[in-house]
Amino acid sequence: MPQGLIVRDEAGNITLDLSTRCGRILEILDLNINSNGSTTPAGSDQGTLFALRINNASAADPWADMGKTQPKLTTTATTVSWDWGSSSVSSRQATTLIIGVY
């Protein structure tokens, strides 16, 4: 159950409810660079869906992966999809998605 700040007016009506509008992380996903895909995380229907992409650069040489292909992300009301297009697997950047709602 979400918890957060709820502000009520003198009559007891809710004027602000941050428990339903604060962001929540639903899933952290390492993308498979070999295929396109999608995910519908549990709870994705409980707010506005968002996805953040984080590149998994090499710790030894973080610049080595510059210029590699990133997946195209698409969101619907409850689903995040990724598409690598026609790029070769060797040119794709390892990527982590952080998916949540706010």
ABEGO torsion letter per residue (X at the ends): XBBEBBBBBAAGBBABBAAAABBBBABBBBBBAABBBBBBBBGAAAEBBBBBBBBBBBAABAAAABGBBBBBBBBBAABBBBBAEABBAAABBBBBBBBBBX
